[in-house]
Amino acid sequence: MIHRPQPSATRALILGLDVLLAALAVVAVVQAPPGRTWAATVVAAVLVGVYVSGRRAVRVHDRPVDTPRGAWWPDAAWIAALVLPWVVLLWISPAALWLAFPLMLLEMHVLGPRRGVVAVAVTTALAVAEGLLVQADADDPWTGFVLGPVLGAAVAVGVVLGIEAFVRESQTRQRTVDELTAVRQHLAQAERERAVTDERARLARDIHDTLAQSLSAIELLLRAADDAVGTDDEKARDLVGQARGAARDSLAEARRVVQDLTPPDLDRTTLVAALRRVAERQPLDVAVHTAGDVRPLPVPVETALLRVAQSALANVAEHSGADHARLTLTYERDTVTLDVVDDGHGFDPAVVGAAARASGRGFGLPSVRSRAAELGGTVALETSPGAGTALAVTLPVEEP
C-alpha cells in the first residue's frame, strides 16, 4: 500500500499540540509553589525534551491515520516516557494538571483508538487522583477534581476520533477519485486502440476493394494482352490501353484512400455512371441495370455500394470463370439494393471459406459484410458449385 502524506487536518492537530504542550509547561513552571520553581523547571525541561525526541523518532506528523499504531516500541514507550515526568511535574506544580489535555490528544493519535483510550483512561485516573489526594481540602467539593479531567478526556477522545474519521473519509474519497481517474484513462486508451483498429480495418477494406482489385484486373488484362500478341496485335494494344487506364485509376484511388475522400469514380457523376465505368474496366461482359426511381444517395452509401461492386466484380473476374455478370441497382423508398450475379462455376461457401482462412486470403466477402454492417445493412449470398453466384447487399437510406 502507498501511504499518502498526512492530511492538513491531522497536521494542524499535531502542530497545535506542540504549541499547547510547550505553553502549558511554561504555565506549570510559572505557577509552581514558592521553593519549587527550579524543580518544576527541571522536570518541565525533561518533559519537553522527551516530547521533542519522541516527535523526531516517531514522526507522528507524517504518520497516516490508516497505518497500524500503538506498538510497544517506539509508540507506547514514548507515551510512557511522557507520562512519568508529567506525574512528577503534577506533584510539584498543580498547574501541570492542564498538561493532561494535550497528553490525552497525543495518546489517542499515537496509540490509536483502542490503546489510546486505555492510555487516556490512565491519564484521567492519575489527574483525578492527584486532585483528590493532593489539592483537595476538606471544604472543597470533589466534583470539580473529577469532572474536569473526565470531561477533558471525553473531549480529547471525541476530537481525535472525529478528526481521524474525517481524514479517513477524505482518503476514501481520494482513492475513489484516483480509481475513477485510472478507469477513465483505461477507457480512453481502449477507445484510442479501438479507433486505431477501426481505421486499420477501413484501410484494409479500401485497399482490398480498390488497389488490390485494380492490380488484379491489370494483371488479367496484361495476361490477355500477352496471349493476343502475335495473333491479334490490335486487340493486344486495346488490352494494354485498358490496363494503363486501370493503372491510372488505381493511382487516383491510392491518393483518395490516403486522404479518405470520395472515390474518383463518383467525382462529378452519379452512382450508376460510376458502376458503368467499373464494369467497363472488367475483362468480362458486365451489364448494369437499375430498378425503381433513380435518385442521389448519401455519399457513404454510394461509396460503400461502389466498393462492394468493385470487390465483387474483381472476385468474379479472378475466381468464377464467368463470361457474363450483371449489376442491378434497385431503389426503394427507404433502402437500396445492389445485386451482383454471374454465370460462373459457383462454389461451396463452407469449403471456400475454410480454405481462405487457412491460406490467409479471402478478405472480399468479410469486407463486404463489414461495410454493410457499418451502415446498418444486410448481405445475402446464393451460390453452389456449377450454378453461378448471386450477391445482394441492402443498405438503409434515410429520407431527405
Order of alpha helices (4+ residues) and beta strands (2+ residues): alpha-alpha-alpha-alpha-alpha-alpha-alpha-alpha-beta-alpha-beta-beta-alpha-alpha-beta-beta
